[in-house]
Amino acid sequence: MKSKFSKPFAGLFLCLLGSLQVVGQTGRFQQAVDYKMDVSMDVESNQYSGTQELVYTNNSPDTLTRVFYHLYYNAFQPGSMMDVRSRTIADPDRRVGDRIANLQPDEIGYLHVKNLKMNGKDAQVSEVGTILEVELPEPILPNSEVTFTLEFEGQVPVQIRRSGRDSEEGVRYSMSQWYPKLANYDEQGWHANPYIGREFYGIWGDFDVKITIDKNYTIGGTGYLQNPNEIGHGYEDAGVTVPDASGETLTWHFKAPMVHDFMWGADDKYQHDKVEMDNGITVHHFFIPGEKTSGNWEKLKEFTPKAIEYMSEHFGQYPYKQFSVVQGGDGGMEYAMSTLITGERSLPSLVGVMVHELAHSWYHGVLASNESLYPWMDEGFTSYASNLTMNEIMNRNSSSIHAGSYRGYIGLAKSGVEEPMSTHSDHYHTNRAYGSAAYSKGAVFMEQLGYVIGADVRDRGLLRYFNEWKFKHPNVNDLIRIMEKESGLELDWYKEYFVYSTKTIDYGIKEVVADGDKTSITLERIGLMPMPLDVVVTYKDGSQEQIYLPMVIMRGEKSTESGMPERIHSEDWPWTNLTKTVILSKELESIQSVEIDPSGRLADLERENNKVEF
């Protein structure tokens, strides 16, 4: 049959089809930033001012007509979104509560921008709470580079949440979220979320920062100090005599390559200690000496390098040449190449908070998933890693390393307030639902994954995940694909049930009965989430055997794990079937017990029905 299209029309159709294919977005991209900032701090007024030059590379296929900056300090004002959220949420954070609402003018935080230009041309700006909306004088084309310049001024709020001045422990300045920070734009568009006290998401780039402050203050935080022999304060090379500062201030010059944030703490009472590791990493500790700090911070110098070594071996090599532990903040908070932690703690608590914040260097700092969308991929995996690290460096030799995480998750699942882990971190209905999901359930996700695919395979997958996705902002699908490739199993079901729903796990042993000279074991799925099962049979002579029941939808089975009993039976269990009966070629009289998951890695809400004894 002849075509009804004329040749010119057919050609136009093909041309249009081709153009549609060209403009269609495929794949992923990452924007790039290069910050240069020069800031001066007035320690009397607690106000600062500065300039910023930002080279921005648009690696996206999109033409940008607007950009957005975060102005985090504007959250610390009465009536801000953070203030309202903190007072109206059902279970307020005790560190915040109504404190923002009661701030006086000299106690609030603010950050304002003026004279913002792109390539020398004025841009139109509008300050909307913690977001600066910028209408560009001309579009930023795909695969092009522009330079933004601006001036900024800020006031450091009293210490309330993470950043601020004059903390309860007497630290003068915890300078986090202190500068105008360009929001990230990725394949999902702009992420210009108002700051209400939760998570962050940034763009990797290089930071060149000069900070001028009273000469008596010591600064510690992100980056490599460029002028240590001019500054002193414990940074100078051994044997170097630092010249006396002729003026009232010193200018500290830091550079930080390939980071997505920049933090600094400052105090005129800081003690600065350095530890040089054999692998070339320098560990800095900054704290205010005193009865509640000096002894434990001296001991901390032993544990920070040990933690870096352990995590580098098990989760991927730490990529920077320094890490700073800085007393400040309101608990513990992670930043690029550094952390702020409160310092008046017992030694186990001090080591514990240091380890947790250090572990963020892997999942917040280097992998840097979008924490607003996937807080559990940072907080949960960090909790998982810090549990293991603490067990190692504190010589705990625990057989239940992640028990606290399992208790936290199971308590949440039974509470009636659980929300899916796919919930945006800002939009959880309660702080409990957010915290238990992000920290506890996130850690359980990783430990239980080892139950599904095998602990050794999971561990190899974690290293592969870090090495393949460092500096690339992975999401949950990227993690699952790594684990599928490493294990050879299909794991989309695990993600869909455990992340995108609140369906829970509950398996039970329905009956174990004699069947002639054999034994019939019937298992039942009570909860709505299906899982593979390890069932261990213990005999009266002390020997053990394992029945392994993978799910059909896994399209395979995990390899035999070291330390587990011999696997004598393996049979797929369709998730549609609520019960499964297995015939064991042993008499019932020889059996002492039958137990589902004696390893305790299955997040089973009701373990009482997991074991029968005879």
Secondary structure, DSSP 8 states (H G I E B T S, - for coil): ---SS-HHHHHHHHHHHHHHHHHS--S----EEEEEEEEEEETTTTEEEEEEEEEEEE-SSS-EEEEEEE-GGGGSSTTSHHHHHHHHSSS--TTTTTTGGG--TTT--EEEEEEEEETTEE-EEEEETTEEEEEEEEEE-TTEEEEEEEEEEEE--BSSSSSEES-TT--SEEE-S-S-EE-EEETTEEE----SSS------EEEEEEEEEETT-EEEESSEES-HHHH-TT-S-TT------SSSEEEEEEEEEEES---EEEESS-EEEEEE-TTS-EEEEEE--STTTHHHHHHHHHHHHHHHHHHHHHH----SSEEEEEE-TTSEEEETTEEEE-----HHHHHHHHHHHHHHIIIIIIS---TTT-HHHHHHHHHHHHHHHHHHHTT---S-TTHHHHHHHHHHHHHT----TTS-GGG-SSHHHHHIIIIIIHHHHHHHHHHHH-HHHHHHHHHHHHHHHTTS---HHHHHHHHHHHH-S--HHHHHHHTT----B-EEEEEEEEETTEEEEEEEE-SSS---EEEEEEETTS-EEEEEE-BGGGSS-----TTS-EEEEE--B-TT-SEEEEEESS-GGGEEEEEE-TT--S-BS-GGGGEEE-
